[in-house]
Amino acid sequence: QSTSDSILTISNLQQGKHVIAAKDYTGKTLLNEIMISNADMADVPELQDVHFSQGASRDYRIDTKSDYICRWKSPKGRYLSGESVTLDEDGQYILELTNNDGCSTTRTLNVSTMAGDGFARHSVSPNPTTDGNVDVRVEMSKSLPLELRLYSPDGALLQRETRLSDTYHATRCYLPMNGIYILEMSSGN
């Protein structure tokens, strides 16, 4: 749309990520990616990439606080439904969530298979965190010990945990300041 005004209204815009492209009279283009969220759907999480080990269970569950209808589109165009699905293809899945009022939003989930290192899958959430607390969950492809090391933005070791052999490990970490933290995990494999 062309406009001489600085305000432009776009109707029927769904929630999710959108790219806005603005071109001025000289032909220069500005691109900006925005996330539109409906206040009624504020509890829909951003999805973190999932990395599976070869031969690991590829079941995935999205945790939402509300009652949503979940519809997934696989990288090969196959449709799945429900909060719990089996992600049997590598690539980008598109999740459409719809609430009882018919409002919908989309999220993307990148899925990949890693070489066999003992890790079936892991998650660190919420990411980013608002209160400094993050939950770490690690699923192993077989019963293995786990060592976790958390490093602060300045490189200092903040937390170290060593776990006995198991197929599932869970812990909570506290991040005391803003910044990028490094969580290093080794399976002793």
C-alpha atoms as an extended CHARMM CRD file, in Angstrom:
* protein
*
       189  EXT
         1         1  GLN       CA              0.0000000000        0.0000000000        0.0000000000  PROA      1               0.0000000000
         2         2  SER       CA              1.1760000000        3.5110000000       -0.7120000000  PROA      2               0.0000000000
         3         3  THR       CA              0.4540000000        6.3060000000        1.7150000000  PROA      3               0.0000000000
         4         4  SER       CA              1.7270000000        9.7950000000        2.3790000000  PROA      4               0.0000000000
         5         5  ASP       CA              0.6350000000        9.4250000000        5.9940000000  PROA      5               0.0000000000
         6         6  SER       CA              2.9020000000        7.9720000000        8.6630000000  PROA      6               0.0000000000
         7         7  ILE       CA              0.0830000000        5.8000000000       10.0710000000  PROA      7               0.0000000000
         8         8  LEU       CA             -1.1860000000        2.7800000000        8.1960000000  PROA      8               0.0000000000
         9         9  THR       CA             -3.8470000000        0.3770000000        9.4640000000  PROA      9               0.0000000000
        10        10  ILE       CA             -3.7440000000       -3.2460000000        8.3520000000  PROA      10              0.0000000000
        11        11  SER       CA             -6.8880000000       -5.2490000000        9.0240000000  PROA      11              0.0000000000
        12        12  ASN       CA             -7.2420000000       -9.0270000000        9.5010000000  PROA      12              0.0000000000
        13        13  LEU       CA             -3.6520000000       -9.4620000000       10.6700000000  PROA      13              0.0000000000
        14        14  GLN       CA             -3.0780000000      -12.7350000000       12.5380000000  PROA      14              0.0000000000
        15        15  GLN       CA             -0.8550000000      -13.1070000000       15.5590000000  PROA      15              0.0000000000
        16        16  GLY       CA              2.6810000000      -14.2380000000       14.9700000000  PROA      16              0.0000000000
        17        17  LYS       CA              5.8530000000      -12.9420000000       13.3640000000  PROA      17              0.0000000000
        18        18  HSD       CA              5.4760000000      -10.5320000000       10.4620000000  PROA      18              0.0000000000
        19        19  VAL       CA              7.9250000000       -8.5780000000        8.3400000000  PROA      19              0.0000000000
        20        20  ILE       CA              7.1210000000       -4.9470000000        7.6360000000  PROA      20              0.0000000000
        21        21  ALA       CA              8.7650000000       -3.4620000000        4.5600000000  PROA      21              0.0000000000
        22        22  ALA       CA              8.7520000000        0.3120000000        4.1190000000  PROA      22              0.0000000000
        23        23  LYS       CA             10.0940000000        1.9040000000        0.9310000000  PROA      23              0.0000000000
        24        24  ASP       CA             10.7040000000        5.6480000000        0.7030000000  PROA      24              0.0000000000
        25        25  TYR       CA             10.4640000000        7.8700000000       -2.3760000000  PROA      25              0.0000000000
        26        26  THR       CA             14.1630000000        7.2820000000       -3.1990000000  PROA      26              0.0000000000
        27        27  GLY       CA             13.6240000000        3.5300000000       -3.3620000000  PROA      27              0.0000000000
        28        28  LYS       CA             15.3730000000        2.6770000000       -0.0870000000  PROA      28              0.0000000000
        29        29  THR       CA             13.7120000000       -0.1610000000        1.8180000000  PROA      29              0.0000000000
        30        30  LEU       CA             13.5620000000       -0.7420000000        5.5560000000  PROA      30              0.0000000000
        31        31  LEU       CA             12.6320000000       -4.2370000000        6.7830000000  PROA      31              0.0000000000
        32        32  ASN       CA             11.5590000000       -4.8780000000       10.3600000000  PROA      32              0.0000000000
        33        33  GLU       CA             10.3160000000       -8.1260000000       11.9190000000  PROA      33              0.0000000000
        34        34  ILE       CA              7.5860000000       -7.7360000000       14.5390000000  PROA      34              0.0000000000
        35        35  MET       CA              5.7010000000      -10.1420000000       16.8040000000  PROA      35              0.0000000000
        36        36  ILE       CA              1.9910000000       -9.4670000000       17.1990000000  PROA      36              0.0000000000
        37        37  SER       CA              0.4090000000      -10.9890000000       20.2860000000  PROA      37              0.0000000000
        38        38  ASN       CA             -3.2020000000      -10.9240000000       21.3700000000  PROA      38              0.0000000000
        39        39  ALA       CA             -3.5710000000      -10.0070000000       25.0440000000  PROA      39              0.0000000000
        40        40  ASP       CA             -5.9440000000      -12.9630000000       25.4200000000  PROA      40              0.0000000000
        41        41  MET       CA             -3.1840000000      -15.3270000000       24.2270000000  PROA      41              0.0000000000
        42        42  ALA       CA             -0.2820000000      -13.9470000000       26.2320000000  PROA      42              0.0000000000
        43        43  ASP       CA              0.5510000000      -17.3500000000       27.7190000000  PROA      43              0.0000000000
        44        44  VAL       CA              1.4890000000      -18.9690000000       24.3850000000  PROA      44              0.0000000000
        45        45  PRO       CA              5.1900000000      -19.8390000000       24.6580000000  PROA      45              0.0000000000
        46        46  GLU       CA              7.9170000000      -19.1690000000       22.1260000000  PROA      46              0.0000000000
        47        47  LEU       CA              9.2210000000      -22.5640000000       21.0110000000  PROA      47              0.0000000000
        48        48  GLN       CA             12.8970000000      -23.4810000000       21.3500000000  PROA      48              0.0000000000
        49        49  ASP       CA             14.6880000000      -25.5990000000       18.7400000000  PROA      49              0.0000000000
        50        50  VAL       CA             14.5990000000      -29.3410000000       19.4730000000  PROA      50              0.0000000000
        51        51  HSD       CA             17.5930000000      -31.6010000000       18.8340000000  PROA      51              0.0000000000
        52        52  PHE       CA             17.0440000000      -35.3650000000       18.9980000000  PROA      52              0.0000000000
        53        53  SER       CA             19.6860000000      -38.0810000000       19.1260000000  PROA      53              0.0000000000
        54        54  GLN       CA             19.4820000000      -40.8580000000       16.5780000000  PROA      54              0.0000000000
        55        55  GLY       CA             17.0560000000      -43.5490000000       17.7210000000  PROA      55              0.0000000000
        56        56  ALA       CA             15.5730000000      -41.4300000000       20.5380000000  PROA      56              0.0000000000
        57        57  SER       CA             11.8580000000      -41.0430000000       21.2000000000  PROA      57              0.0000000000
        58        58  ARG       CA             10.6170000000      -38.0730000000       19.1750000000  PROA      58              0.0000000000
        59        59  ASP       CA              7.4980000000      -37.3560000000       21.2180000000  PROA      59              0.0000000000
        60        60  TYR       CA              6.9900000000      -33.6640000000       21.9630000000  PROA      60              0.0000000000
        61        61  ARG       CA              4.5110000000      -31.8600000000       24.1970000000  PROA      61              0.0000000000
        62        62  ILE       CA              3.7850000000      -28.1630000000       24.2260000000  PROA      62              0.0000000000
        63        63  ASP       CA              2.9540000000      -26.7750000000       27.6660000000  PROA      63              0.0000000000
        64        64  THR       CA              0.2580000000      -24.0970000000       27.5940000000  PROA      64              0.0000000000
        65        65  LYS       CA             -1.6890000000      -22.6130000000       30.4770000000  PROA      65              0.0000000000
        66        66  SER       CA             -4.9550000000      -22.3980000000       28.5230000000  PROA      66              0.0000000000
        67        67  ASP       CA             -7.1220000000      -24.7160000000       26.4730000000  PROA      67              0.0000000000
        68        68  TYR       CA             -5.9250000000      -24.3560000000       22.8740000000  PROA      68              0.0000000000
        69        69  ILE       CA             -6.5940000000      -26.3190000000       19.7260000000  PROA      69              0.0000000000
        70        70  CYS       CA             -3.1530000000      -27.2050000000       18.3590000000  PROA      70              0.0000000000
        71        71  ARG       CA             -2.5780000000      -27.9620000000       14.6830000000  PROA      71              0.0000000000
        72        72  TRP       CA              0.9000000000      -28.7780000000       13.3920000000  PROA      72              0.0000000000
        73        73  LYS       CA              2.2160000000      -28.7320000000        9.8260000000  PROA      73              0.0000000000
        74        74  SER       CA              5.2890000000      -30.9210000000        9.3170000000  PROA      74              0.0000000000
        75        75  PRO       CA              8.2320000000      -29.9940000000        7.0600000000  PROA      75              0.0000000000
        76        76  LYS       CA              6.7860000000      -32.3170000000        4.3750000000  PROA      76              0.0000000000
        77        77  GLY       CA              3.2910000000      -30.7710000000        4.6050000000  PROA      77              0.0000000000
        78        78  ARG       CA              1.6370000000      -33.4450000000        6.7640000000  PROA      78              0.0000000000
        79        79  TYR       CA             -0.8680000000      -32.2050000000        9.3850000000  PROA      79              0.0000000000
        80        80  LEU       CA             -0.9170000000      -33.3370000000       13.0380000000  PROA      80              0.0000000000
        81        81  SER       CA             -3.1830000000      -32.2310000000       15.8660000000  PROA      81              0.0000000000
        82        82  GLY       CA             -2.9270000000      -32.0440000000       19.6360000000  PROA      82              0.0000000000
        83        83  GLU       CA             -0.5870000000      -30.7430000000       22.3280000000  PROA      83              0.0000000000
        84        84  SER       CA              1.3950000000      -34.0190000000       22.1830000000  PROA      84              0.0000000000
        85        85  VAL       CA              2.8190000000      -35.0520000000       18.8090000000  PROA      85              0.0000000000
        86        86  THR       CA              5.5720000000      -37.2230000000       17.3710000000  PROA      86              0.0000000000
        87        87  LEU       CA              8.1020000000      -35.1360000000       15.4340000000  PROA      87              0.0000000000
        88        88  ASP       CA              9.3600000000      -37.8030000000       13.0490000000  PROA      88              0.0000000000
        89        89  GLU       CA             10.7610000000      -35.4170000000       10.4080000000  PROA      89              0.0000000000
        90        90  ASP       CA             13.6860000000      -33.0090000000       10.6200000000  PROA      90              0.0000000000
        91        91  GLY       CA             12.9900000000      -29.4310000000        9.5600000000  PROA      91              0.0000000000
        92        92  GLN       CA             10.5980000000      -26.6340000000       10.4670000000  PROA      92              0.0000000000
        93        93  TYR       CA              7.2000000000      -27.4290000000       11.9830000000  PROA      93              0.0000000000
        94        94  ILE       CA              4.5300000000      -24.7380000000       12.0370000000  PROA      94              0.0000000000
        95        95  LEU       CA              2.1790000000      -24.7850000000       15.0270000000  PROA      95              0.0000000000
        96        96  GLU       CA             -1.1590000000      -22.9730000000       14.8460000000  PROA      96              0.0000000000
        97        97  LEU       CA             -2.8510000000      -22.4410000000       18.2130000000  PROA      97              0.0000000000
        98        98  THR       CA             -6.5070000000      -21.3720000000       18.3660000000  PROA      98              0.0000000000
        99        99  ASN       CA             -8.3670000000      -20.4110000000       21.5390000000  PROA      99              0.0000000000
       100       100  ASN       CA            -12.0940000000      -20.8110000000       22.3020000000  PROA      100             0.0000000000
       101       101  ASP       CA            -12.8540000000      -17.3480000000       20.8560000000  PROA      101             0.0000000000
       102       102  GLY       CA            -11.3390000000      -18.2820000000       17.4980000000  PROA      102             0.0000000000
       103       103  CYS       CA             -8.2060000000      -16.1530000000       17.9610000000  PROA      103             0.0000000000
       104       104  SER       CA             -5.1510000000      -17.8840000000       16.5560000000  PROA      104             0.0000000000
       105       105  THR       CA             -1.4050000000      -17.4760000000       16.4660000000  PROA      105             0.0000000000
       106       106  THR       CA              1.4430000000      -19.4200000000       14.9050000000  PROA      106             0.0000000000
       107       107  ARG       CA              4.8000000000      -20.5310000000       16.2030000000  PROA      107             0.0000000000
       108       108  THR       CA              7.6600000000      -22.3360000000       14.4710000000  PROA      108             0.0000000000
       109       109  LEU       CA              9.6920000000      -25.2250000000       15.8410000000  PROA      109             0.0000000000
       110       110  ASN       CA             12.9580000000      -26.3330000000       14.2390000000  PROA      110             0.0000000000
       111       111  VAL       CA             13.6840000000      -30.0450000000       14.6800000000  PROA      111             0.0000000000
       112       112  SER       CA             16.9800000000      -31.7930000000       13.9470000000  PROA      112             0.0000000000
       113       113  THR       CA             18.7320000000      -35.0930000000       14.5940000000  PROA      113             0.0000000000
       114       114  MET       CA             22.1850000000      -35.0520000000       16.1620000000  PROA      114             0.0000000000
       115       115  ALA       CA             24.9200000000      -37.6340000000       15.9770000000  PROA      115             0.0000000000
       116       116  GLY       CA             24.7440000000      -40.1880000000       18.8030000000  PROA      116             0.0000000000
       117       117  ASP       CA             26.1640000000      -38.4600000000       21.8870000000  PROA      117             0.0000000000
       118       118  GLY       CA             23.8300000000      -39.8940000000       24.5230000000  PROA      118             0.0000000000
       119       119  PHE       CA             21.4910000000      -36.8830000000       24.5500000000  PROA      119             0.0000000000
       120       120  ALA       CA             17.9880000000      -37.6250000000       23.2880000000  PROA      120             0.0000000000
       121       121  ARG       CA             16.6810000000      -34.0950000000       23.8570000000  PROA      121             0.0000000000
       122       122  HSD       CA             17.0200000000      -31.1520000000       26.1780000000  PROA      122             0.0000000000
       123       123  SER       CA             15.1580000000      -27.9790000000       27.0260000000  PROA      123             0.0000000000
       124       124  VAL       CA             15.9430000000      -24.8230000000       28.9540000000  PROA      124             0.0000000000
       125       125  SER       CA             12.8650000000      -22.7530000000       29.7260000000  PROA      125             0.0000000000
       126       126  PRO       CA             11.6860000000      -20.1360000000       29.9550000000  PROA      126             0.0000000000
       127       127  ASN       CA             14.1730000000      -18.5430000000       27.6000000000  PROA      127             0.0000000000
       128       128  PRO       CA             14.3880000000      -15.6430000000       28.0840000000  PROA      128             0.0000000000
       129       129  THR       CA             13.4850000000      -15.6470000000       31.7780000000  PROA      129             0.0000000000
       130       130  THR       CA             11.7300000000      -12.7970000000       33.5880000000  PROA      130             0.0000000000
       131       131  ASP       CA             12.6270000000      -13.7420000000       37.1760000000  PROA      131             0.0000000000
       132       132  GLY       CA             16.0460000000      -15.3750000000       36.6670000000  PROA      132             0.0000000000
       133       133  ASN       CA             14.8190000000      -18.9530000000       37.1910000000  PROA      133             0.0000000000
       134       134  VAL       CA             15.1310000000      -21.4920000000       34.3720000000  PROA      134             0.0000000000
       135       135  ASP       CA             14.2430000000      -25.1720000000       34.3430000000  PROA      135             0.0000000000
       136       136  VAL       CA             16.6790000000      -27.5520000000       32.6500000000  PROA      136             0.0000000000
       137       137  ARG       CA             15.3910000000      -30.9220000000       31.4330000000  PROA      137             0.0000000000
       138       138  VAL       CA             17.6220000000      -33.4900000000       29.7610000000  PROA      138             0.0000000000
       139       139  GLU       CA             16.5070000000      -36.8120000000       28.2920000000  PROA      139             0.0000000000
       140       140  MET       CA             19.2390000000      -39.3370000000       27.5340000000  PROA      140             0.0000000000
       141       141  SER       CA             19.0730000000      -42.0420000000       24.8520000000  PROA      141             0.0000000000
       142       142  LYS       CA             20.1230000000      -44.5490000000       27.5440000000  PROA      142             0.0000000000
       143       143  SER       CA             20.9400000000      -44.4680000000       31.2590000000  PROA      143             0.0000000000
       144       144  LEU       CA             23.9750000000      -42.1510000000       31.5480000000  PROA      144             0.0000000000
       145       145  PRO       CA             25.4700000000      -39.8150000000       34.1580000000  PROA      145             0.0000000000
       146       146  LEU       CA             25.1910000000      -36.0800000000       33.4980000000  PROA      146             0.0000000000
       147       147  GLU       CA             27.3830000000      -33.1480000000       34.4380000000  PROA      147             0.0000000000
       148       148  LEU       CA             25.9870000000      -29.6120000000       34.1370000000  PROA      148             0.0000000000
       149       149  ARG       CA             28.0840000000      -26.4490000000       34.3430000000  PROA      149             0.0000000000
       150       150  LEU       CA             26.5290000000      -22.9670000000       34.2320000000  PROA      150             0.0000000000
       151       151  TYR       CA             28.7680000000      -20.0110000000       33.3550000000  PROA      151             0.0000000000
       152       152  SER       CA             27.8520000000      -16.3400000000       33.9030000000  PROA      152             0.0000000000
       153       153  PRO       CA             28.0930000000      -13.6820000000       31.1570000000  PROA      153             0.0000000000
       154       154  ASP       CA             31.6230000000      -12.8400000000       32.3790000000  PROA      154             0.0000000000
       155       155  GLY       CA             32.7210000000      -16.5080000000       32.2030000000  PROA      155             0.0000000000
       156       156  ALA       CA             32.6310000000      -17.3480000000       35.9260000000  PROA      156             0.0000000000
       157       157  LEU       CA             31.4080000000      -20.8170000000       36.9280000000  PROA      157             0.0000000000
       158       158  LEU       CA             28.1270000000      -20.2520000000       38.8060000000  PROA      158             0.0000000000
       159       159  GLN       CA             26.7910000000      -23.7550000000       39.2370000000  PROA      159             0.0000000000
       160       160  ARG       CA             28.0320000000      -27.2930000000       38.7680000000  PROA      160             0.0000000000
       161       161  GLU       CA             25.9850000000      -30.4610000000       39.2220000000  PROA      161             0.0000000000
       162       162  THR       CA             26.9400000000      -34.0840000000       38.7250000000  PROA      162             0.0000000000
       163       163  ARG       CA             24.0840000000      -36.5670000000       38.3530000000  PROA      163             0.0000000000
       164       164  LEU       CA             24.1430000000      -40.3630000000       38.6080000000  PROA      164             0.0000000000
       165       165  SER       CA             23.1930000000      -42.5000000000       35.5970000000  PROA      165             0.0000000000
       166       166  ASP       CA             19.5660000000      -42.0800000000       34.5420000000  PROA      166             0.0000000000
       167       167  THR       CA             17.5670000000      -41.5630000000       31.3530000000  PROA      167             0.0000000000
       168       168  TYR       CA             16.0000000000      -38.2830000000       32.5660000000  PROA      168             0.0000000000
       169       169  HSD       CA             17.5260000000      -35.3810000000       34.4930000000  PROA      169             0.0000000000
       170       170  ALA       CA             15.8460000000      -32.1590000000       35.6780000000  PROA      170             0.0000000000
       171       171  THR       CA             17.1400000000      -29.1930000000       37.6690000000  PROA      171             0.0000000000
       172       172  ARG       CA             16.5890000000      -25.4750000000       38.1420000000  PROA      172             0.0000000000
       173       173  CYS       CA             19.1990000000      -22.7690000000       37.6550000000  PROA      173             0.0000000000
       174       174  TYR       CA             19.1400000000      -19.1700000000       38.8270000000  PROA      174             0.0000000000
       175       175  LEU       CA             20.5550000000      -16.4590000000       36.5530000000  PROA      175             0.0000000000
       176       176  PRO       CA             21.3100000000      -13.4760000000       38.8390000000  PROA      176             0.0000000000
       177       177  MET       CA             21.9470000000      -10.8140000000       36.1600000000  PROA      177             0.0000000000
       178       178  ASN       CA             21.0030000000       -9.9530000000       32.5890000000  PROA      178             0.0000000000
       179       179  GLY       CA             23.1920000000      -11.3670000000       29.8530000000  PROA      179             0.0000000000
       180       180  ILE       CA             24.0470000000      -14.4770000000       27.8850000000  PROA      180             0.0000000000
       181       181  TYR       CA             24.8370000000      -17.5440000000       29.9720000000  PROA      181             0.0000000000
       182       182  ILE       CA             26.5640000000      -20.7460000000       28.8530000000  PROA      182             0.0000000000
       183       183  LEU       CA             25.1250000000      -24.0820000000       30.0110000000  PROA      183             0.0000000000
       184       184  GLU       CA             27.5670000000      -26.8840000000       29.3000000000  PROA      184             0.0000000000
       185       185  MET       CA             26.3530000000      -30.4790000000       29.5370000000  PROA      185             0.0000000000
       186       186  SER       CA             28.3930000000      -33.6490000000       29.2400000000  PROA      186             0.0000000000
       187       187  SER       CA             27.0640000000      -37.1750000000       29.4450000000  PROA      187             0.0000000000
       188       188  GLY       CA             30.2050000000      -39.0020000000       30.5170000000  PROA      188             0.0000000000
       189       189  ASN       CA             29.7280000000      -41.0820000000       27.3950000000  PROA      189             0.0000000000
